[in-house]
């Protein structure tokens, strides 16, 4: 079975590639979780974050935006001592800020999932690269998504993070053409 060239033999990574990466996510909680986790990856590998994902879910109330938005400084201090997550104050505070920004959007009638999927006209963008190294790390769409998220108060959402988020959540399908997960191979 051929996979994308970026996948390592780590069983957790294989499972993530085979079952999650590039599969369209449309529910707000899952999109929020992935946006926050992608932001945690800044300067690190995705495998590092993936190995800590369950700890993040525990630490951040299963990424329930309403519960996360209520987190205060004493909880940030406690999380700074939690070796199960990446102990970076800015990244921890970004998750809380992102929950608050999401809730503000929705209070103003802007549905987060619709907002996110609107950047690709509600259709996954299928790419066709023979080699994973040919896929970009950002695009005009991720530039715009980053700009619009920042405008709404989101943190750790640069264009590269947004492109990675779009790949992870299936807005962009960057599985290589030889990968068994590429849509052309699923027919």
N, C-alpha and C positions, 0 to 999 in steps of 0.2 A: 504494500500500500504506500503510495507516494504522498508525501506531505510537503508543505511549504518549507523552504530551506532554513528558515529562522528557528524552527522548533528543535529543542534539545531532546535527548532521550528521557529526561525527567518525567515520570509518570503523571505528575500533576500538570506539567506543561503540555504533554501529549493529550490529556483529557481536555484541557482548556482549548487547545487548538481544534480538536476533533468535534467537540460538543458546543462550544460557546463562541469562539472568535468568528466574527462575521455573520452570526445569526441575528437577524433583526430583533431588537428589543424595543418595545413600545410603551411599557408601563413606567410611570414616573419614578417609582422607587428604584427600579433596576437601572434606569438611566442616571438617576442621581448618584447611586452607588458607583457606577462605572466612571462617571465624570470625576467624582472625588478620588477614586482609586487611581485613575490615570494621572491626576495631579500629584498624588503621592509618589509616583514613579519618577518625577523630575530629578535627573541626575543619577538615577538608579536603573536596574533592570526590571522588566515586568515580572520576571520569575521571583525576584525578591518580594515584590508587592503581593503577588499571587500566593506565596507561601504564608503571608501574614493576613490574607483576606478574612479568614474566620475570626481572627483577633480584632480586626477592624469592625466587623459586623457586631461583635460583642461590645466593643468599646463605644460604638456610635449607634446604639439602639437599632441594630439591623437596618441602618440607614433610613429610618423613618424621619423625614424632614422636620416634622413638628417636634419630635423629641430632641433631635439634634439642635434645632434652633434655640431650645431652652437651656442648652448647656452653658455653664458659666465658668469663670476663671478657676474656681476650685477644682472643677472637673478637668480643665486643661492641665493644671498642675499635677493632678493624679495621673493623667495620661502621659505626661512627660517622664514619669517613672515606669511606664509600662513597656517592658522589653518586647512585648508581642506585636507592637506597632513601630513605625518609624518615628522616633522621638525628635521631631522637628517642630518647634512651636509654630512657625509660620504655616506649615502644612496642616497641623491640627486645627489651628484657628481658621484656616481656609475652608475646612469641611463645615465648620459651624457657620461661617459667613455665607457659604454656598447654600446651606439649608435656609437661612434667613432670606437670601436673595430669591430663591425658588418660591418661598411662601409669599414674598412680596409680589412677584410676578403673578402668581395664581390669585392673590387677593385683588389684583387689578384686572382680572379676567383673562390673563395670558396663560394658557395651559402649557406646562413645561414640555410634555411629550410632543404636542402639536408644534410648539416653537422649534424644538430640535429637529423634528422630521421635516419641517417646512424648508429647511436649508437644502434638502434633496428632493423637493416636490413630492414628498411622501413615497418615494420609490428608491429602494436600494440601488446604488450606483455600482454596476458590475464592471470591474477592471479586468484587463487581460494582459498579465505580465508572465513571461516565461520564467523569470528569475525574480525572487523577492527583493533583490537589491535595486531593481528597476522602479519599484513603487516609490512615490515621493514621501517625504516626511511632513509635508504641508501642501496646501493647495489654496487657490482663491476662496474656495468654500470654507475651508478651515480658518483662513484669515478672517473671513466675515463672521463666522460663528464665534471665534475668539473675541473679536471686537464687540459683538452684540452681547455676549455673556459678561464681559468686563463692564460694559455700559450699564448692565443691570446689577452690578456689584459682586459678581463671581470672582474668585481668586484661583491662582494656579491654573489658568485656562489659556495659556499661550497657544499659538497656532499649531505647534507640533503636538502638544497635549490634545488639542481638539481633533487633529487628524487621527491620532492614535485612538481616541475615544470613538470617532466615527467608524474606524475599522472594527474596533471591538464590538460595537453595538449594531453592526450590520448596515449602517447608513452607506458605507462604502465596503464593497467586498473585494479585498485585495489578496484573496487566496490565489496562488499561482495557477496557471492553466493546467499544469501537470498534477496538481494536488487533487486528491479524491474529494475534497470539500468544495472545489470550485463549482459554481452552479452549472456550468456546461457539462460537468462530469456526473451530475446527479440525475440527468434525464434518462 
